[in-house]
Amino acid sequence: MPVSTHHYSNEDITVLWQPALCKHSGICFKGLAPVFDHGRKPWIDMSQSTTPVIVEQVKKCPSGALSFC
């Protein structure tokens, strides 16, 4: 069974990615490439920006595939 949600954390928050919802619009990468780099594994690196900046970019995800808690 494939993983339905991937979790990426820093000391403040956890970003959740649900691949089944992702429409691959590229808004995450275009807006914050140091964190969201589809050519890297894992593709989300929370150490590359501050929590407030990451939160604002995640909020722009049009499909809801990215969220945070």
HTML snippet that shows the backbone in 3Dmol.js (N, CA, C, O; Angstrom):
<script src="https://3Dmol.org/build/3Dmol-min.js"></script>
<div id="view" style="width:600px;height:400px;position:relative"></div>
<script>
const pdb = `
ATOM      1  N   MET A   1       0.843  -1.179   0.000  1.00  0.00           N
ATOM      2  CA  MET A   1       0.000   0.000   0.000  1.00  0.00           C
ATOM      3  C   MET A   1       0.893   1.249   0.000  1.00  0.00           C
ATOM      4  O   MET A   1       1.787   1.359   0.839  1.00  0.00           O
ATOM      5  N   PRO A   2       0.664   2.193  -0.928  1.00  0.00           N
ATOM      6  CA  PRO A   2       1.487   3.394  -0.978  1.00  0.00           C
ATOM      7  C   PRO A   2       1.221   4.312   0.218  1.00  0.00           C
ATOM      8  O   PRO A   2       0.138   4.315   0.803  1.00  0.00           O
ATOM      9  N   VAL A   3       2.245   5.086   0.553  1.00  0.00           N
ATOM     10  CA  VAL A   3       2.102   6.055   1.634  1.00  0.00           C
ATOM     11  C   VAL A   3       1.190   7.169   1.142  1.00  0.00           C
ATOM     12  O   VAL A   3       1.393   7.710   0.056  1.00  0.00           O
ATOM     13  N   SER A   4       0.184   7.510   1.943  1.00  0.00           N
ATOM     14  CA  SER A   4      -0.761   8.520   1.506  1.00  0.00           C
ATOM     15  C   SER A   4      -0.363   9.934   1.932  1.00  0.00           C
ATOM     16  O   SER A   4      -0.783  10.906   1.305  1.00  0.00           O
ATOM     17  N   THR A   5       0.434  10.057   2.978  1.00  0.00           N
ATOM     18  CA  THR A   5       0.864  11.362   3.458  1.00  0.00           C
ATOM     19  C   THR A   5       2.320  11.292   3.888  1.00  0.00           C
ATOM     20  O   THR A   5       2.724  10.374   4.602  1.00  0.00           O
ATOM     21  N   HIS A   6       3.101  12.268   3.449  1.00  0.00           N
ATOM     22  CA  HIS A   6       4.501  12.377   3.850  1.00  0.00           C
ATOM     23  C   HIS A   6       4.614  13.556   4.812  1.00  0.00           C
ATOM     24  O   HIS A   6       3.933  14.568   4.647  1.00  0.00           O
ATOM     25  N   HIS A   7       5.474  13.421   5.815  1.00  0.00           N
ATOM     26  CA  HIS A   7       5.644  14.445   6.841  1.00  0.00           C
ATOM     27  C   HIS A   7       7.070  14.988   6.818  1.00  0.00           C
ATOM     28  O   HIS A   7       8.037  14.228   6.766  1.00  0.00           O
ATOM     29  N   TYR A   8       7.184  16.317   6.858  1.00  0.00           N
ATOM     30  CA  TYR A   8       8.486  16.996   6.880  1.00  0.00           C
ATOM     31  C   TYR A   8       8.430  18.019   8.010  1.00  0.00           C
ATOM     32  O   TYR A   8       7.558  18.887   8.018  1.00  0.00           O
ATOM     33  N   SER A   9       9.352  17.922   8.959  1.00  0.00           N
ATOM     34  CA  SER A   9       9.265  18.759  10.157  1.00  0.00           C
ATOM     35  C   SER A   9      10.509  19.590  10.394  1.00  0.00           C
ATOM     36  O   SER A   9      11.614  19.232   9.985  1.00  0.00           O
ATOM     37  N   ASN A  10      10.297  20.713  11.068  1.00  0.00           N
ATOM     38  CA  ASN A  10      11.383  21.470  11.675  1.00  0.00           C
ATOM     39  C   ASN A  10      11.031  21.598  13.154  1.00  0.00           C
ATOM     40  O   ASN A  10      10.165  20.869  13.638  1.00  0.00           O
ATOM     41  N   GLU A  11      11.669  22.492  13.872  1.00  0.00           N
ATOM     42  CA  GLU A  11      11.408  22.591  15.304  1.00  0.00           C
ATOM     43  C   GLU A  11      10.054  23.219  15.617  1.00  0.00           C
ATOM     44  O   GLU A  11       9.597  23.151  16.758  1.00  0.00           O
ATOM     45  N   ASP A  12       9.397  23.836  14.614  1.00  0.00           N
ATOM     46  CA  ASP A  12       8.150  24.551  14.846  1.00  0.00           C
ATOM     47  C   ASP A  12       6.902  23.882  14.284  1.00  0.00           C
ATOM     48  O   ASP A  12       5.866  23.836  14.948  1.00  0.00           O
ATOM     49  N   ILE A  13       6.999  23.364  13.065  1.00  0.00           N
ATOM     50  CA  ILE A  13       5.817  22.828  12.385  1.00  0.00           C
ATOM     51  C   ILE A  13       6.171  21.560  11.616  1.00  0.00           C
ATOM     52  O   ILE A  13       7.338  21.204  11.448  1.00  0.00           O
ATOM     53  N   THR A  14       5.115  20.897  11.158  1.00  0.00           N
ATOM     54  CA  THR A  14       5.246  19.769  10.247  1.00  0.00           C
ATOM     55  C   THR A  14       4.450  20.093   8.991  1.00  0.00           C
ATOM     56  O   THR A  14       3.270  20.433   9.064  1.00  0.00           O
ATOM     57  N   VAL A  15       5.106  19.985   7.839  1.00  0.00           N
ATOM     58  CA  VAL A  15       4.427  20.129   6.559  1.00  0.00           C
ATOM     59  C   VAL A  15       4.016  18.737   6.114  1.00  0.00           C
ATOM     60  O   VAL A  15       4.807  17.795   6.154  1.00  0.00           O
ATOM     61  N   LEU A  16       2.783  18.627   5.697  1.00  0.00           N
ATOM     62  CA  LEU A  16       2.243  17.361   5.209  1.00  0.00           C
ATOM     63  C   LEU A  16       2.046  17.459   3.707  1.00  0.00           C
ATOM     64  O   LEU A  16       1.535  18.462   3.207  1.00  0.00           O
ATOM     65  N   TRP A  17       2.448  16.428   2.991  1.00  0.00           N
ATOM     66  CA  TRP A  17       2.244  16.362   1.550  1.00  0.00           C
ATOM     67  C   TRP A  17       1.454  15.115   1.230  1.00  0.00           C
ATOM     68  O   TRP A  17       1.856  14.007   1.586  1.00  0.00           O
ATOM     69  N   GLN A  18       0.327  15.292   0.556  1.00  0.00           N
ATOM     70  CA  GLN A  18      -0.527  14.189   0.136  1.00  0.00           C
ATOM     71  C   GLN A  18      -0.424  14.048  -1.385  1.00  0.00           C
ATOM     72  O   GLN A  18      -1.120  14.749  -2.120  1.00  0.00           O
ATOM     73  N   PRO A  19       0.430  13.156  -1.853  1.00  0.00           N
ATOM     74  CA  PRO A  19       0.672  13.020  -3.291  1.00  0.00           C
ATOM     75  C   PRO A  19      -0.590  12.782  -4.113  1.00  0.00           C
ATOM     76  O   PRO A  19      -0.677  13.236  -5.254  1.00  0.00           O
ATOM     77  N   ALA A  20      -1.557  12.087  -3.555  1.00  0.00           N
ATOM     78  CA  ALA A  20      -2.780  11.793  -4.299  1.00  0.00           C
ATOM     79  C   ALA A  20      -3.577  13.058  -4.638  1.00  0.00           C
ATOM     80  O   ALA A  20      -4.361  13.062  -5.588  1.00  0.00           O
ATOM     81  N   LEU A  21      -3.379  14.122  -3.866  1.00  0.00           N
ATOM     82  CA  LEU A  21      -4.083  15.381  -4.114  1.00  0.00           C
ATOM     83  C   LEU A  21      -3.289  16.339  -5.000  1.00  0.00           C
ATOM     84  O   LEU A  21      -3.849  17.286  -5.552  1.00  0.00           O
ATOM     85  N   CYS A  22      -2.005  16.094  -5.133  1.00  0.00           N
ATOM     86  CA  CYS A  22      -1.121  17.032  -5.814  1.00  0.00           C
ATOM     87  C   CYS A  22      -1.438  17.126  -7.308  1.00  0.00           C
ATOM     88  O   CYS A  22      -1.548  16.114  -8.000  1.00  0.00           O
ATOM     89  N   LYS A  23      -1.583  18.365  -7.787  1.00  0.00           N
ATOM     90  CA  LYS A  23      -1.848  18.631  -9.206  1.00  0.00           C
ATOM     91  C   LYS A  23      -0.584  19.080  -9.940  1.00  0.00           C
ATOM     92  O   LYS A  23      -0.629  19.401 -11.127  1.00  0.00           O
ATOM     93  N   HIS A  24       0.543  19.102  -9.226  1.00  0.00           N
ATOM     94  CA  HIS A  24       1.841  19.452  -9.802  1.00  0.00           C
ATOM     95  C   HIS A  24       1.820  20.811 -10.514  1.00  0.00           C
ATOM     96  O   HIS A  24       2.363  20.963 -11.608  1.00  0.00           O
ATOM     97  N   SER A  25       1.187  21.779  -9.874  1.00  0.00           N
ATOM     98  CA  SER A  25       1.122  23.131 -10.431  1.00  0.00           C
ATOM     99  C   SER A  25       2.476  23.826 -10.388  1.00  0.00           C
ATOM    100  O   SER A  25       2.728  24.736 -11.178  1.00  0.00           O
ATOM    101  N   GLY A  26       3.347  23.410  -9.479  1.00  0.00           N
ATOM    102  CA  GLY A  26       4.669  24.000  -9.356  1.00  0.00           C
ATOM    103  C   GLY A  26       4.710  25.282  -8.544  1.00  0.00           C
ATOM    104  O   GLY A  26       5.762  25.910  -8.425  1.00  0.00           O
ATOM    105  N   ILE A  27       3.577  25.674  -7.986  1.00  0.00           N
ATOM    106  CA  ILE A  27       3.534  26.913  -7.207  1.00  0.00           C
ATOM    107  C   ILE A  27       4.477  26.838  -6.010  1.00  0.00           C
ATOM    108  O   ILE A  27       5.121  27.833  -5.674  1.00  0.00           O
ATOM    109  N   CYS A  28       4.569  25.705  -5.374  1.00  0.00           N
ATOM    110  CA  CYS A  28       5.467  25.558  -4.224  1.00  0.00           C
ATOM    111  C   CYS A  28       6.915  25.774  -4.657  1.00  0.00           C
ATOM    112  O   CYS A  28       7.648  26.542  -4.033  1.00  0.00           O
ATOM    113  N   PHE A  29       7.318  25.097  -5.721  1.00  0.00           N
ATOM    114  CA  PHE A  29       8.689  25.200  -6.227  1.00  0.00           C
ATOM    115  C   PHE A  29       8.993  26.598  -6.752  1.00  0.00           C
ATOM    116  O   PHE A  29      10.049  27.157  -6.457  1.00  0.00           O
ATOM    117  N   LYS A  30       8.082  27.157  -7.519  1.00  0.00           N
ATOM    118  CA  LYS A  30       8.303  28.487  -8.097  1.00  0.00           C
ATOM    119  C   LYS A  30       8.388  29.556  -7.017  1.00  0.00           C
ATOM    120  O   LYS A  30       9.105  30.544  -7.174  1.00  0.00           O
ATOM    121  N   GLY A  31       7.662  29.363  -5.928  1.00  0.00           N
ATOM    122  CA  GLY A  31       7.637  30.360  -4.875  1.00  0.00           C
ATOM    123  C   GLY A  31       8.722  30.205  -3.832  1.00  0.00           C
ATOM    124  O   GLY A  31       9.115  31.182  -3.195  1.00  0.00           O
ATOM    125  N   LEU A  32       9.219  28.969  -3.645  1.00  0.00           N
ATOM    126  CA  LEU A  32      10.201  28.726  -2.587  1.00  0.00           C
ATOM    127  C   LEU A  32      11.069  27.511  -2.944  1.00  0.00           C
ATOM    128  O   LEU A  32      11.044  26.489  -2.260  1.00  0.00           O
ATOM    129  N   ALA A  33      11.823  27.649  -4.013  1.00  0.00           N
ATOM    130  CA  ALA A  33      12.632  26.541  -4.532  1.00  0.00           C
ATOM    131  C   ALA A  33      13.637  25.966  -3.543  1.00  0.00           C
ATOM    132  O   ALA A  33      13.875  24.759  -3.584  1.00  0.00           O
ATOM    133  N   PRO A  34      14.240  26.752  -2.657  1.00  0.00           N
ATOM    134  CA  PRO A  34      15.175  26.131  -1.718  1.00  0.00           C
ATOM    135  C   PRO A  34      14.519  25.078  -0.807  1.00  0.00           C
ATOM    136  O   PRO A  34      15.176  24.127  -0.385  1.00  0.00           O
ATOM    137  N   VAL A  35      13.247  25.249  -0.513  1.00  0.00           N
ATOM    138  CA  VAL A  35      12.527  24.287   0.337  1.00  0.00           C
ATOM    139  C   VAL A  35      11.895  23.194  -0.501  1.00  0.00           C
ATOM    140  O   VAL A  35      12.009  22.015  -0.168  1.00  0.00           O
ATOM    141  N   PHE A  36      11.230  23.569  -1.586  1.00  0.00           N
ATOM    142  CA  PHE A  36      10.469  22.627  -2.409  1.00  0.00           C
ATOM    143  C   PHE A  36      11.215  22.384  -3.717  1.00  0.00           C
ATOM    144  O   PHE A  36      11.018  23.108  -4.692  1.00  0.00           O
ATOM    145  N   ASP A  37      12.069  21.368  -3.735  1.00  0.00           N
ATOM    146  CA  ASP A  37      12.903  21.069  -4.901  1.00  0.00           C
ATOM    147  C   ASP A  37      12.584  19.663  -5.384  1.00  0.00           C
ATOM    148  O   ASP A  37      13.036  18.681  -4.795  1.00  0.00           O
ATOM    149  N   HIS A  38      11.806  19.569  -6.455  1.00  0.00           N
ATOM    150  CA  HIS A  38      11.359  18.261  -6.959  1.00  0.00           C
ATOM    151  C   HIS A  38      12.500  17.397  -7.481  1.00  0.00           C
ATOM    152  O   HIS A  38      12.301  16.208  -7.728  1.00  0.00           O
ATOM    153  N   GLY A  39      13.676  17.960  -7.652  1.00  0.00           N
ATOM    154  CA  GLY A  39      14.819  17.191  -8.113  1.00  0.00           C
ATOM    155  C   GLY A  39      15.649  16.585  -6.989  1.00  0.00           C
ATOM    156  O   GLY A  39      16.633  15.888  -7.237  1.00  0.00           O
ATOM    157  N   ARG A  40      15.248  16.854  -5.759  1.00  0.00           N
ATOM    158  CA  ARG A  40      15.988  16.390  -4.582  1.00  0.00           C
ATOM    159  C   ARG A  40      15.135  15.361  -3.833  1.00  0.00           C
ATOM    160  O   ARG A  40      13.906  15.394  -3.900  1.00  0.00           O
ATOM    161  N   LYS A  41      15.791  14.465  -3.133  1.00  0.00           N
ATOM    162  CA  LYS A  41      15.078  13.504  -2.285  1.00  0.00           C
ATOM    163  C   LYS A  41      15.650  13.578  -0.882  1.00  0.00           C
ATOM    164  O   LYS A  41      16.855  13.387  -0.722  1.00  0.00           O
ATOM    165  N   PRO A  42      14.862  13.842   0.132  1.00  0.00           N
ATOM    166  CA  PRO A  42      13.456  14.197   0.020  1.00  0.00           C
ATOM    167  C   PRO A  42      13.291  15.578  -0.606  1.00  0.00           C
ATOM    168  O   PRO A  42      14.168  16.434  -0.485  1.00  0.00           O
ATOM    169  N   TRP A  43      12.185  15.783  -1.261  1.00  0.00           N
ATOM    170  CA  TRP A  43      12.002  16.999  -2.053  1.00  0.00           C
ATOM    171  C   TRP A  43      11.662  18.226  -1.219  1.00  0.00           C
ATOM    172  O   TRP A  43      11.757  19.348  -1.716  1.00  0.00           O
ATOM    173  N   ILE A  44      11.269  18.040   0.035  1.00  0.00           N
ATOM    174  CA  ILE A  44      11.011  19.163   0.939  1.00  0.00           C
ATOM    175  C   ILE A  44      12.104  19.189   1.999  1.00  0.00           C
ATOM    176  O   ILE A  44      12.307  18.210   2.717  1.00  0.00           O
ATOM    177  N   ASP A  45      12.805  20.316   2.090  1.00  0.00           N
ATOM    178  CA  ASP A  45      13.870  20.496   3.079  1.00  0.00           C
ATOM    179  C   ASP A  45      13.525  21.710   3.934  1.00  0.00           C
ATOM    180  O   ASP A  45      13.734  22.854   3.531  1.00  0.00           O
ATOM    181  N   MET A  46      13.001  21.439   5.103  1.00  0.00           N
ATOM    182  CA  MET A  46      12.508  22.481   6.001  1.00  0.00           C
ATOM    183  C   MET A  46      13.621  23.383   6.526  1.00  0.00           C
ATOM    184  O   MET A  46      13.340  24.476   7.016  1.00  0.00           O
ATOM    185  N   SER A  47      14.859  22.956   6.437  1.00  0.00           N
ATOM    186  CA  SER A  47      15.977  23.750   6.949  1.00  0.00           C
ATOM    187  C   SER A  47      16.360  24.906   6.014  1.00  0.00           C
ATOM    188  O   SER A  47      17.199  25.735   6.364  1.00  0.00           O
ATOM    189  N   GLN A  48      15.753  24.960   4.845  1.00  0.00           N
ATOM    190  CA  GLN A  48      16.145  25.945   3.838  1.00  0.00           C
ATOM    191  C   GLN A  48      15.422  27.288   3.935  1.00  0.00           C
ATOM    192  O   GLN A  48      15.676  28.184   3.130  1.00  0.00           O
ATOM    193  N   SER A  49      14.521  27.437   4.916  1.00  0.00           N
ATOM    194  CA  SER A  49      13.834  28.714   5.092  1.00  0.00           C
ATOM    195  C   SER A  49      13.278  28.782   6.508  1.00  0.00           C
ATOM    196  O   SER A  49      13.397  27.838   7.289  1.00  0.00           O
ATOM    197  N   THR A  50      12.672  29.918   6.815  1.00  0.00           N
ATOM    198  CA  THR A  50      12.074  30.100   8.137  1.00  0.00           C
ATOM    199  C   THR A  50      10.645  29.566   8.146  1.00  0.00           C
ATOM    200  O   THR A  50      10.000  29.443   7.105  1.00  0.00           O
ATOM    201  N   THR A  51      10.177  29.259   9.328  1.00  0.00           N
ATOM    202  CA  THR A  51       8.818  28.729   9.463  1.00  0.00           C
ATOM    203  C   THR A  51       7.770  29.671   8.883  1.00  0.00           C
ATOM    204  O   THR A  51       6.916  29.207   8.128  1.00  0.00           O
ATOM    205  N   PRO A  52       7.785  30.978   9.195  1.00  0.00           N
ATOM    206  CA  PRO A  52       6.747  31.844   8.624  1.00  0.00           C
ATOM    207  C   PRO A  52       6.730  31.868   7.089  1.00  0.00           C
ATOM    208  O   PRO A  52       5.663  31.918   6.479  1.00  0.00           O
ATOM    209  N   VAL A  53       7.895  31.834   6.482  1.00  0.00           N
ATOM    210  CA  VAL A  53       7.974  31.842   5.012  1.00  0.00           C
ATOM    211  C   VAL A  53       7.425  30.531   4.448  1.00  0.00           C
ATOM    212  O   VAL A  53       6.697  30.543   3.455  1.00  0.00           O
ATOM    213  N   ILE A  54       7.761  29.426   5.061  1.00  0.00           N
ATOM    214  CA  ILE A  54       7.256  28.125   4.616  1.00  0.00           C
ATOM    215  C   ILE A  54       5.738  28.076   4.752  1.00  0.00           C
ATOM    216  O   ILE A  54       5.050  27.622   3.838  1.00  0.00           O
ATOM    217  N   VAL A  55       5.215  28.534   5.870  1.00  0.00           N
ATOM    218  CA  VAL A  55       3.764  28.533   6.103  1.00  0.00           C
ATOM    219  C   VAL A  55       3.057  29.334   5.010  1.00  0.00           C
ATOM    220  O   VAL A  55       2.053  28.878   4.462  1.00  0.00           O
ATOM    221  N   GLU A  56       3.561  30.503   4.695  1.00  0.00           N
ATOM    222  CA  GLU A  56       2.925  31.330   3.671  1.00  0.00           C
ATOM    223  C   GLU A  56       2.941  30.644   2.309  1.00  0.00           C
ATOM    224  O   GLU A  56       1.975  30.760   1.554  1.00  0.00           O
ATOM    225  N   GLN A  57       4.016  29.934   1.982  1.00  0.00           N
ATOM    226  CA  GLN A  57       4.074  29.236   0.697  1.00  0.00           C
ATOM    227  C   GLN A  57       3.123  28.044   0.682  1.00  0.00           C
ATOM    228  O   GLN A  57       2.442  27.813  -0.317  1.00  0.00           O
ATOM    229  N   VAL A  58       3.069  27.296   1.760  1.00  0.00           N
ATOM    230  CA  VAL A  58       2.166  26.140   1.835  1.00  0.00           C
ATOM    231  C   VAL A  58       0.711  26.589   1.658  1.00  0.00           C
ATOM    232  O   VAL A  58      -0.080  25.894   1.019  1.00  0.00           O
ATOM    233  N   LYS A  59       0.365  27.725   2.211  1.00  0.00           N
ATOM    234  CA  LYS A  59      -1.005  28.251   2.089  1.00  0.00           C
ATOM    235  C   LYS A  59      -1.389  28.526   0.637  1.00  0.00           C
ATOM    236  O   LYS A  59      -2.577  28.600   0.326  1.00  0.00           O
ATOM    237  N   LYS A  60      -0.424  28.676  -0.247  1.00  0.00           N
ATOM    238  CA  LYS A  60      -0.685  28.969  -1.658  1.00  0.00           C
ATOM    239  C   LYS A  60      -0.945  27.722  -2.497  1.00  0.00           C
ATOM    240  O   LYS A  60      -1.262  27.831  -3.682  1.00  0.00           O
ATOM    241  N   CYS A  61      -0.817  26.550  -1.904  1.00  0.00           N
ATOM    242  CA  CYS A  61      -1.016  25.301  -2.649  1.00  0.00           C
ATOM    243  C   CYS A  61      -2.478  25.216  -3.124  1.00  0.00           C
ATOM    244  O   CYS A  61      -3.388  25.147  -2.298  1.00  0.00           O
ATOM    245  N   PRO A  62      -2.706  25.221  -4.436  1.00  0.00           N
ATOM    246  CA  PRO A  62      -4.084  25.263  -4.933  1.00  0.00           C
ATOM    247  C   PRO A  62      -4.865  23.968  -4.753  1.00  0.00           C
ATOM    248  O   PRO A  62      -6.095  23.989  -4.721  1.00  0.00           O
ATOM    249  N   SER A  63      -4.178  22.858  -4.636  1.00  0.00           N
ATOM    250  CA  SER A  63      -4.871  21.564  -4.539  1.00  0.00           C
ATOM    251  C   SER A  63      -5.115  21.127  -3.101  1.00  0.00           C
ATOM    252  O   SER A  63      -5.925  20.234  -2.850  1.00  0.00           O
ATOM    253  N   GLY A  64      -4.419  21.751  -2.159  1.00  0.00           N
ATOM    254  CA  GLY A  64      -4.520  21.302  -0.768  1.00  0.00           C
ATOM    255  C   GLY A  64      -3.616  20.117  -0.459  1.00  0.00           C
ATOM    256  O   GLY A  64      -3.687  19.540   0.626  1.00  0.00           O
ATOM    257  N   ALA A  65      -2.768  19.757  -1.415  1.00  0.00           N
ATOM    258  CA  ALA A  65      -1.855  18.634  -1.195  1.00  0.00           C
ATOM    259  C   ALA A  65      -0.825  18.954  -0.115  1.00  0.00           C
ATOM    260  O   ALA A  65      -0.343  18.057   0.576  1.00  0.00           O
ATOM    261  N   LEU A  66      -0.493  20.231   0.027  1.00  0.00           N
ATOM    262  CA  LEU A  66       0.404  20.676   1.088  1.00  0.00           C
ATOM    263  C   LEU A  66      -0.418  21.323   2.192  1.00  0.00           C
ATOM    264  O   LEU A  66      -1.318  22.121   1.933  1.00  0.00           O
ATOM    265  N   SER A  67      -0.097  20.968   3.409  1.00  0.00           N
ATOM    266  CA  SER A  67      -0.726  21.583   4.582  1.00  0.00           C
ATOM    267  C   SER A  67       0.294  21.560   5.698  1.00  0.00           C
ATOM    268  O   SER A  67       1.398  21.044   5.526  1.00  0.00           O
ATOM    269  N   PHE A  68      -0.066  22.113   6.831  1.00  0.00           N
ATOM    270  CA  PHE A  68       0.867  22.108   7.961  1.00  0.00           C
ATOM    271  C   PHE A  68       0.098  21.967   9.269  1.00  0.00           C
ATOM    272  O   PHE A  68      -1.094  22.259   9.360  1.00  0.00           O
ATOM    273  N   CYS A  69       0.826  21.512  10.267  1.00  0.00           N
ATOM    274  CA  CYS A  69       0.253  21.409  11.606  1.00  0.00           C
ATOM    275  C   CYS A  69       1.340  21.687  12.613  1.00  0.00           C
ATOM    276  O   CYS A  69       1.088  21.656  13.818  1.00  0.00           O
TER     277      CYS A  69
END
`;
const viewer = $3Dmol.createViewer("view");
viewer.addModel(pdb, "pdb");
viewer.setStyle({}, {cartoon: {color: "spectrum"}});
viewer.zoomTo();
viewer.render();
</script>
